[in-house]
Amino acid sequence: MATKKKKDADPAGDAEARVTEKKSAKKSAKKSAKMTSKVVEADSKSDDGGASSAPVYQQAQSYKVGDIIFHPVWKEEGKVLETGTTLDGHAKIVVDFPEVGKKSLVTEYVPPSDLESAES
């Protein structure tokens, strides 16, 4: 019976792959934070094509139960059902959207990069 031998791993190649993977993840996280922190007013269209009268969801804002907000990713208005705190201490809301259902969203959050640029 023939057995296949595993090729020796290339430690230098593995290290390069890990560094590249970390850089890619960091860049992706930075881009995502930048996109979610911007106000997207141009995309706030309701299903019927008209402009939404609800405020656009922003992480840095606070909301209360009963508020209607517009989420730019799902392009839907939803109603705030509850407010609370995440396990790591961030404020959150639970919003019911007609098409995508109930979603938990972070509120009253300003990414550290935005705080640093505001201080300078």
DSSP file (Angstrom, degrees, kcal/mol; ACC not computed):
  #  RESIDUE AA STRUCTURE BP1 BP2  ACC     N-H-->O    O-->H-N    N-H-->O    O-->H-N    TCO  KAPPA ALPHA  PHI   PSI    X-CA   Y-CA   Z-CA
    1    1 A M              0   0    0      0, 0.0     2,-0.4     0, 0.0     0, 0.0   0.000 360.0 360.0 360.0 129.9    0.0    0.0    0.0
    2    2 A A        -     0   0    0      2,-0.0     2,-0.4     0, 0.0     0, 0.0  -0.672 360.0-158.0 -88.8 136.6    1.4    3.3   -1.0
    3    3 A T        -     0   0    0     -2,-0.4     2,-0.4     0, 0.0     0, 0.0  -0.920  14.1-129.5-114.1 142.1    1.4    6.2    1.4
    4    4 A K        -     0   0    0     -2,-0.4     2,-0.4     1,-0.0    -2,-0.0  -0.718  18.5-137.0 -90.5 136.6    1.6    9.8    0.4
    5    5 A K        -     0   0    0     -2,-0.4     2,-0.3     1,-0.0    -1,-0.0  -0.738  18.0-122.9 -91.5 139.1    4.2   12.0    2.2
    6    6 A K        -     0   0    0     -2,-0.4     2,-0.2     1,-0.1     3,-0.1  -0.588  28.9-115.6 -76.3 140.9    3.2   15.5    3.3
    7    7 A K        -     0   0    0     -2,-0.3     2,-0.1     1,-0.1    -1,-0.1  -0.511  36.5 -99.8 -72.7 144.9    5.3   18.2    1.9
    8    8 A D        -     0   0    0     -2,-0.2     2,-0.1     1,-0.1    -1,-0.1  -0.444  42.1-113.3 -64.3 136.1    7.3   20.2    4.4
    9    9 A A        -     0   0    0     -2,-0.1     3,-0.1     1,-0.1    -1,-0.1  -0.434  19.4-127.6 -71.0 145.6    5.5   23.5    5.3
   10   10 A D     >  -     0   0    0      1,-0.2     4,-2.5    -2,-0.1     5,-0.2  -0.826  19.6-166.5 -94.9  99.5    7.3   26.6    4.2
   11   11 A P  H  > S+     0   0    0      0, 0.0     4,-2.2     0, 0.0    -1,-0.2   0.853  87.4  51.1 -58.0 -37.1    7.5   28.7    7.4
   12   12 A A  H  > S+     0   0    0      2,-0.2     4,-2.2     1,-0.2     5,-0.2   0.914 111.3  47.6 -67.1 -41.7    8.5   31.9    5.6
   13   13 A G  H  > S+     0   0    0      2,-0.2     4,-2.2     1,-0.2    -1,-0.2   0.890 111.5  50.7 -65.7 -39.8    5.6   31.5    3.1
   14   14 A D  H  X S+     0   0    0     -4,-2.5     4,-2.2     2,-0.2    -2,-0.2   0.901 109.9  50.2 -63.9 -41.2    3.1   30.8    5.9
   15   15 A A  H  X S+     0   0    0     -4,-2.2     4,-2.3    -5,-0.2    -2,-0.2   0.912 110.4  49.6 -64.3 -42.8    4.3   34.0    7.8
   16   16 A E  H  X S+     0   0    0     -4,-2.2     4,-2.5     1,-0.2    -1,-0.2   0.906 110.1  51.1 -62.2 -41.5    3.9   36.1    4.6
   17   17 A A  H  X S+     0   0    0     -4,-2.2     4,-2.4     1,-0.2    -1,-0.2   0.898 110.2  49.3 -63.5 -40.8    0.4   34.7    4.1
   18   18 A R  H  X S+     0   0    0     -4,-2.2     4,-2.5     2,-0.2    -2,-0.2   0.911 111.7  48.5 -65.3 -42.2   -0.6   35.6    7.7
   19   19 A V  H  X S+     0   0    0     -4,-2.3     4,-2.4     2,-0.2    -2,-0.2   0.927 113.3  47.2 -63.6 -45.1    0.8   39.1    7.3
   20   20 A T  H  X S+     0   0    0     -4,-2.5     4,-2.2     1,-0.2    -1,-0.2   0.899 112.4  50.3 -62.9 -41.0   -1.0   39.7    4.1
   21   21 A E  H  X S+     0   0    0     -4,-2.4     4,-2.3    -5,-0.2    -2,-0.2   0.905 110.9  48.7 -64.0 -43.0   -4.2   38.2    5.6
   22   22 A K  H  X S+     0   0    0     -4,-2.5     4,-2.5     2,-0.2    -2,-0.2   0.911 111.4  49.5 -64.3 -43.0   -4.0   40.5    8.6
   23   23 A K  H  X S+     0   0    0     -4,-2.4     4,-2.5     1,-0.2    -2,-0.2   0.908 111.6  49.4 -62.2 -42.2   -3.4   43.6    6.4
   24   24 A S  H  X S+     0   0    0     -4,-2.2     4,-2.3     2,-0.2    -2,-0.2   0.910 112.0  47.5 -63.7 -43.3   -6.3   42.7    4.2
   25   25 A A  H  X S+     0   0    0     -4,-2.3     4,-2.4     2,-0.2    -2,-0.2   0.897 112.8  49.3 -65.2 -40.6   -8.6   42.2    7.3
   26   26 A K  H  X S+     0   0    0     -4,-2.5     4,-2.3     2,-0.2    -2,-0.2   0.920 112.0  48.0 -64.2 -44.8   -7.4   45.5    8.8
   27   27 A K  H  X S+     0   0    0     -4,-2.5     4,-2.3     1,-0.2    -2,-0.2   0.896 112.2  49.6 -63.2 -41.5   -8.0   47.4    5.5
   28   28 A S  H  X S+     0   0    0     -4,-2.3     4,-2.3     2,-0.2    -2,-0.2   0.903 111.1  48.7 -65.0 -42.5  -11.5   45.9    5.2
   29   29 A A  H  X S+     0   0    0     -4,-2.4     4,-2.4     2,-0.2    -2,-0.2   0.895 111.6  50.0 -65.0 -40.2  -12.5   46.8    8.7
   30   30 A K  H  X S+     0   0    0     -4,-2.3     4,-2.1     2,-0.2    -2,-0.2   0.918 111.9  47.6 -64.0 -44.0  -11.2   50.4    8.2
   31   31 A K  H  X S+     0   0    0     -4,-2.3     4,-2.2     1,-0.2    -2,-0.2   0.898 111.8  50.5 -64.0 -41.4  -13.2   50.7    5.0
   32   32 A S  H  X S+     0   0    0     -4,-2.3     4,-2.3     2,-0.2    -2,-0.2   0.912 110.5  48.7 -63.8 -44.1  -16.4   49.3    6.6
   33   33 A A  H  X S+     0   0    0     -4,-2.4     4,-1.3     1,-0.2    -1,-0.2   0.892 111.5  50.6 -63.2 -39.5  -16.1   51.7    9.6
   34   34 A K  H  X S+     0   0    0     -4,-2.1     4,-0.6     1,-0.2    -1,-0.2   0.907 111.5  47.7 -64.9 -42.3  -15.6   54.6    7.2
   35   35 A M  H >< S+     0   0    0     -4,-2.2     3,-0.7     1,-0.2    -2,-0.2   0.900 112.4  47.6 -67.2 -41.5  -18.7   53.6    5.1
   36   36 A T  H 3< S+     0   0    0     -4,-2.3    23,-0.5     1,-0.2    -1,-0.2   0.731 106.6  57.8 -75.9 -20.1  -21.0   53.1    8.1
   37   37 A S  H 3< S+     0   0    0     -4,-1.3    -1,-0.2    -5,-0.2     2,-0.2   0.627  90.2  89.3 -85.3 -11.4  -20.0   56.4    9.8
   38   38 A K  S << S-     0   0    0     -3,-0.7     2,-0.5    -4,-0.6    -3,-0.0  -0.564  81.4-118.4 -85.5 149.0  -21.1   58.5    6.8
   39   39 A V        -     0   0    0     -2,-0.2     2,-0.7    19,-0.1     3,-0.2  -0.736  21.6-159.6 -84.7 130.3  -24.5   59.9    6.3
   40   40 A V        +     0   0    0     -2,-0.5     4,-0.1    17,-0.2    17,-0.1  -0.725  30.1 151.7-113.4  80.8  -26.1   58.5    3.2
   41   41 A E    >   +     0   0    0     -2,-0.7     3,-1.4     1,-0.2    -1,-0.2   0.837  66.9  61.9 -79.9 -32.7  -28.9   60.9    2.4
   42   42 A A  T 3  S+     0   0    0      1,-0.3    -1,-0.2    -3,-0.2    -2,-0.1   0.813 104.6  49.4 -64.6 -29.1  -28.9   60.4   -1.3
   43   43 A D  T 3  S+     0   0    0      1,-0.1     2,-2.5    -3,-0.1    -1,-0.3   0.427  76.9 111.2 -89.2   1.4  -29.9   56.8   -0.9
   44   44 A S    <   +     0   0    0     -3,-1.4     8,-2.7    -4,-0.1     2,-0.4  -0.405  43.1 144.3 -80.7  71.3  -32.7   57.4    1.5
   45   45 A K  B     -A   51   0A   0     -2,-2.5     6,-0.2     6,-0.2     5,-0.1  -0.888  43.0-135.3-108.3 137.5  -35.5   56.4   -0.9
   46   46 A S    >   -     0   0    0      4,-3.1     3,-2.1    -2,-0.4    30,-0.1  -0.334  37.0 -93.4 -81.9 173.4  -38.6   54.6    0.2
   47   47 A D  T 3  S+     0   0    0      1,-0.3    -1,-0.1     2,-0.1    29,-0.0   0.795 124.5  58.4 -58.6 -30.4  -40.1   51.6   -1.6
   48   48 A D  T 3  S-     0   0    0      2,-0.1    -1,-0.3     1,-0.1     3,-0.1   0.396 119.5-107.5 -84.4   6.1  -42.4   53.8   -3.7
   49   49 A G  S <  S+     0   0    0     -3,-2.1    -2,-0.1     1,-0.3     2,-0.1   0.264  82.2 119.5  91.5 -12.9  -39.4   55.8   -5.0
   50   50 A G  S    S-     0   0    0      1,-0.1    -4,-3.1    -5,-0.1    -1,-0.3  -0.365  75.8 -86.0 -81.7 165.5  -40.1   59.0   -3.0
   51   51 A A  B     -A   45   0A   0     -6,-0.2     2,-0.3    -3,-0.1    -6,-0.2  -0.486  45.3-116.2 -71.3 139.9  -37.7   60.4   -0.5
   52   52 A S        -     0   0    0     -8,-2.7    -1,-0.1    -2,-0.2     4,-0.1  -0.563  14.3-156.3 -76.2 137.6  -37.9   58.9    3.0
   53   53 A S        +     0   0    0     -2,-0.3    -1,-0.1     2,-0.1     3,-0.1   0.579  67.4  97.3 -88.7 -10.0  -39.0   61.3    5.7
   54   54 A A  S    S-     0   0    0      1,-0.1    15,-0.2    15,-0.1    -2,-0.1  -0.497  86.4-102.4 -77.8 146.8  -37.4   59.2    8.4
   55   55 A P        -     0   0    0      0, 0.0    15,-2.8     0, 0.0     2,-0.3  -0.398  39.4-106.5 -66.9 147.4  -33.9   60.1    9.6
   56   56 A V  B     -b   70   0B   0     13,-0.2    15,-0.2     1,-0.1   -15,-0.1  -0.581  40.1-104.8 -75.1 132.5  -31.0   58.0    8.2
   57   57 A Y        +     0   0    0     13,-3.2     2,-0.4    -2,-0.3   -17,-0.2  -0.339  43.4 179.8 -58.6 132.4  -29.6   55.6   10.8
   58   58 A Q    >   -     0   0    0      1,-0.1     3,-1.3   -19,-0.1    50,-0.3  -0.999  31.7-137.1-136.4 136.0  -26.2   56.7   12.1
   59   59 A Q  T 3  S+     0   0    0    -23,-0.5    50,-2.7    -2,-0.4    49,-0.2   0.823 103.7  57.3 -60.5 -32.2  -24.1   54.9   14.7
   60   60 A A  T 3  S+     0   0    0     48,-0.3    -1,-0.3    47,-0.2     2,-0.1   0.604  94.4  85.0 -78.8 -10.5  -23.3   58.1   16.6
   61   61 A Q  S <  S-     0   0    0     -3,-1.3    47,-2.5    48,-0.1     2,-0.4  -0.412  70.4-134.4 -88.0 163.6  -27.0   59.0   17.1
   62   62 A S        -     0   0    0     45,-0.2     2,-0.3    -2,-0.1    -2,-0.1  -0.907  21.5-169.5-114.8 151.1  -29.3   57.9   19.9
   63   63 A Y        -     0   0    0     -2,-0.4     2,-0.3    29,-0.1    29,-0.1  -0.893   9.2-143.7-134.6 161.5  -32.9   56.7   19.3
   64   64 A K    >   -     0   0    0     -2,-0.3     3,-2.2    19,-0.0    16,-0.2  -0.876  40.0 -77.0-126.1 161.8  -35.9   55.9   21.5
   65   65 A V  T 3  S+     0   0    0     -2,-0.3    16,-0.2     1,-0.3     3,-0.1  -0.293 118.3  28.5 -56.7 133.7  -38.6   53.3   21.3
   66   66 A G  T 3  S+     0   0    0     14,-2.7    -1,-0.3     1,-0.4    15,-0.1   0.155  86.3 133.2  99.4 -18.0  -41.2   54.2   18.7
   67   67 A D    <   -     0   0    0     -3,-2.2    13,-3.0    12,-0.1     2,-0.5  -0.346  49.7-140.3 -64.1 146.2  -38.7   56.2   16.4
   68   68 A I  E     + C   0  79B   0     11,-0.2     2,-0.3    -3,-0.1    11,-0.2  -0.947  26.3 179.8-107.0 127.5  -38.8   55.4   12.7
   69   69 A I  E     - C   0  78B   0      9,-2.5     9,-2.8    -2,-0.5     2,-0.5  -0.893  24.6-131.9-127.3 158.6  -35.4   55.3   11.0
   70   70 A F  E     -bC  56  77B   0    -15,-2.8   -13,-3.2    -2,-0.3     7,-0.2  -0.939  15.3-151.4-109.1 128.5  -34.2   54.6    7.5
   71   71 A H  E  >> - C   0  76B   0      5,-2.8     4,-1.5    -2,-0.5     5,-1.1  -0.894   2.4-155.0-101.8 120.4  -31.3   52.1    7.0
   72   72 A P  T  45S+     0   0    0      0, 0.0    -1,-0.1     0, 0.0   -27,-0.1   0.752  90.2  53.4 -67.8 -25.1  -29.2   52.9    3.9
   73   73 A V  T  45S+     0   0    0      1,-0.2    -2,-0.0     3,-0.1     0, 0.0   0.939 120.7  30.0 -74.2 -47.0  -28.0   49.3    3.4
   74   74 A W  T  45S-     0   0    0      2,-0.2    -1,-0.2    26,-0.0     3,-0.1   0.562  98.3-137.1 -89.0  -8.6  -31.4   47.7    3.4
   75   75 A K  T  <5 +     0   0    0     -4,-1.5     2,-0.3     1,-0.2    -2,-0.0   0.907  62.8 121.9  52.2  46.4  -33.1   50.8    1.9
   76   76 A E  E   < -C   71   0B   0     -5,-1.1    -5,-2.8   -30,-0.1     2,-0.4  -0.972  62.9-127.8-137.6 150.0  -35.9   50.3    4.4
   77   77 A E  E     -C   70   0B   0     -2,-0.3     2,-0.3    -7,-0.2    -7,-0.2  -0.785  33.8-178.9 -91.0 142.5  -37.7   52.2    7.1
   78   78 A G  E     -C   69   0B   0     -9,-2.8    -9,-2.5    -2,-0.4     2,-0.4  -0.943  24.9-119.7-139.8 162.0  -38.0   50.4   10.4
   79   79 A K  E     -CD  68  96B   0     17,-1.9    17,-2.5    -2,-0.3     2,-0.5  -0.881  26.6-121.4-107.2 132.0  -39.5   51.1   13.9
   80   80 A V  E     + D   0  95B   0    -13,-3.0   -14,-2.7    -2,-0.4    15,-0.3  -0.591  32.0 176.7 -71.5 119.0  -37.4   51.0   17.0
   81   81 A L  E     -     0   0B   0     13,-3.3     2,-0.3    -2,-0.5    -1,-0.2   0.791  60.5  -3.2 -94.3 -34.3  -38.9   48.3   19.3
   82   82 A E  E     - D   0  94B   0     12,-1.3    12,-2.5   -18,-0.1     2,-0.3  -0.991  54.8-143.9-156.0 159.6  -36.4   48.5   22.2
   83   83 A T  E     + D   0  93B   0     -2,-0.3     2,-0.3    10,-0.2    10,-0.2  -0.887  36.1 126.9-122.0 156.7  -33.2   50.0   23.5
   84   84 A G  E     - D   0  92B   0      8,-2.4     8,-2.4    -2,-0.3     2,-0.4  -0.908  49.2 -77.1-175.3-156.9  -30.5   48.4   25.5
   85   85 A T  E     - D   0  91B   0     -2,-0.3     6,-0.2     6,-0.3    21,-0.0  -0.990  32.7-125.9-134.3 139.6  -26.8   47.7   25.9
   86   86 A T    >   -     0   0    0      4,-3.3     3,-1.9    -2,-0.4     6,-0.1  -0.278  38.6 -99.3 -74.4 169.4  -24.6   45.1   24.2
   87   87 A L  T 3  S+     0   0    0      1,-0.3    -1,-0.1     2,-0.1    -2,-0.0   0.791 125.2  52.4 -61.4 -28.1  -22.5   42.7   26.3
   88   88 A D  T 3  S-     0   0    0      2,-0.1    -1,-0.3     1,-0.0    -2,-0.0   0.267 125.7 -98.9 -95.6  13.7  -19.5   44.9   25.8
   89   89 A G  S <  S+     0   0    0     -3,-1.9     2,-0.2     1,-0.3    -2,-0.1   0.492  75.6 136.4  93.5   4.0  -21.3   48.0   27.0
   90   90 A H        -     0   0    0      1,-0.1    -4,-3.3    19,-0.0    -1,-0.3  -0.605  58.8-109.9 -84.2 145.7  -22.3   49.8   23.7
   91   91 A A  E     -DE  85 107B   0     16,-0.5    16,-2.6    -2,-0.2     2,-0.3  -0.461  44.3-179.6 -69.4 145.5  -25.8   51.2   23.4
   92   92 A K  E     -DE  84 106B   0     -8,-2.4    -8,-2.4    14,-0.3     2,-0.3  -0.960  19.2-154.4-143.8 161.8  -28.0   49.3   21.0
   93   93 A I  E     -DE  83 105B   0     12,-2.5    12,-2.8    -2,-0.3     2,-0.5  -0.954  14.7-137.5-130.7 153.9  -31.5   49.4   19.5
   94   94 A V  E     -DE  82 104B   0    -12,-2.5   -13,-3.3    -2,-0.3   -12,-1.3  -0.973  26.6-170.8-111.0 123.9  -33.7   46.6   18.1
   95   95 A V  E     -DE  80 103B   0      8,-3.0     8,-2.7    -2,-0.5     2,-0.7  -0.933  17.3-142.4-119.7 136.7  -35.4   47.8   14.9
   96   96 A D  E     -DE  79 102B   0    -17,-2.5   -17,-1.9    -2,-0.4     6,-0.2  -0.885  19.3-171.2-100.9 115.2  -38.2   45.9   13.0
   97   97 A F  E  >  - E   0 101B   0      4,-2.2     4,-1.7    -2,-0.7   -19,-0.2  -0.864  25.7-130.5-103.7 138.9  -37.8   46.3    9.2
   98   98 A P  T  4 S+     0   0    0      0, 0.0    -1,-0.1     0, 0.0     4,-0.1   0.877 101.7  26.1 -56.8 -42.6  -40.6   45.0    7.0
   99   99 A E  T  4 S+     0   0    0      2,-0.1   -23,-0.0     1,-0.1    -3,-0.0   0.889 130.3  34.4 -92.1 -42.5  -38.4   43.0    4.6
  100  100 A V  T  4 S-     0   0    0      1,-0.3     2,-0.1   -26,-0.0    -1,-0.1   0.545  98.3-142.1 -94.9  -7.0  -35.3   42.1    6.6
  101  101 A G  E  <  -E   97   0B   0     -4,-1.7    -4,-2.2     2,-0.1     2,-0.3  -0.415  51.0  -5.9  85.7-158.9  -37.0   41.6   10.0
  102  102 A K  E     -E   96   0B   0     -6,-0.2     2,-0.4    -2,-0.1    -6,-0.2  -0.572  65.1-179.2 -80.0 133.3  -35.7   42.5   13.4
  103  103 A K  E     -E   95   0B   0     -8,-2.7    -8,-3.0    -2,-0.3     2,-0.5  -0.993  24.1-136.4-133.9 139.9  -32.1   43.8   13.6
  104  104 A S  E     -E   94   0B   0     -2,-0.4     2,-0.4   -10,-0.2   -10,-0.2  -0.845  28.0-172.8 -93.1 129.0  -29.9   44.9   16.5
  105  105 A L  E     -E   93   0B   0    -12,-2.8   -12,-2.5    -2,-0.5     2,-0.2  -0.965  23.1-121.8-126.2 139.5  -28.0   48.1   15.7
  106  106 A V  E     -E   92   0B   0     -2,-0.4     2,-0.3   -14,-0.2   -14,-0.3  -0.556  34.8-176.2 -76.1 141.0  -25.3   49.8   17.7
  107  107 A T  E     +E   91   0B   0    -16,-2.6   -16,-0.5    -2,-0.2   -47,-0.2  -0.846  56.1  31.7-131.9 170.7  -26.0   53.5   18.6
  108  108 A E  S    S+     0   0    0    -47,-2.5     2,-0.5   -50,-0.3   -48,-0.3   0.818  86.4 136.1  52.3  35.1  -24.2   56.3   20.4
  109  109 A Y        -     0   0    0    -50,-2.7    -1,-0.2   -48,-0.2   -48,-0.1  -0.953  35.1-175.5-119.0 128.6  -20.9   54.9   19.0
  110  110 A V        -     0   0    0     -2,-0.5     5,-0.1    -3,-0.1    -3,-0.0  -0.983  31.7-121.6-119.7 118.6  -18.2   57.0   17.4
  111  111 A P    >>  -     0   0    0      0, 0.0     4,-1.5     0, 0.0     3,-1.2  -0.263  24.1-116.3 -57.6 144.9  -15.3   55.0   16.0
  112  112 A P  H 3> S+     0   0    0      0, 0.0     4,-2.2     0, 0.0     5,-0.2   0.828 114.6  59.1 -52.6 -36.0  -11.9   55.9   17.6
  113  113 A S  H 3> S+     0   0    0      1,-0.2     4,-1.8     2,-0.2     5,-0.1   0.864 104.8  49.9 -63.9 -34.5  -10.6   57.2   14.3
  114  114 A D  H <> S+     0   0    0     -3,-1.2     4,-1.5     2,-0.2    -1,-0.2   0.850 109.2  52.0 -71.4 -33.8  -13.4   59.7   14.1
  115  115 A L  H  X S+     0   0    0     -4,-1.5     4,-1.5     2,-0.2    -2,-0.2   0.914 108.9  50.1 -66.5 -42.6  -12.7   60.9   17.6
  116  116 A E  H  X S+     0   0    0     -4,-2.2     4,-1.0     1,-0.2    -2,-0.2   0.907 111.2  47.6 -63.6 -42.7   -9.0   61.4   16.8
  117  117 A S  H  < S+     0   0    0     -4,-1.8    -1,-0.2     1,-0.2    -2,-0.2   0.809 109.9  53.5 -70.5 -28.4   -9.7   63.5   13.7
  118  118 A A  H  < S+     0   0    0     -4,-1.5    -1,-0.2     1,-0.2    -2,-0.2   0.807 106.4  53.3 -73.7 -29.4  -12.3   65.6   15.6
  119  119 A E  H  <        0   0    0     -4,-1.5    -1,-0.2     1,-0.2    -2,-0.2   0.755 360.0 360.0 -76.6 -25.3   -9.7   66.4   18.3
  120  120 A S     <        0   0    0     -4,-1.0    -1,-0.2    -5,-0.1    -2,-0.2   0.486 360.0 360.0 -84.0 360.0   -7.1   67.7   15.8
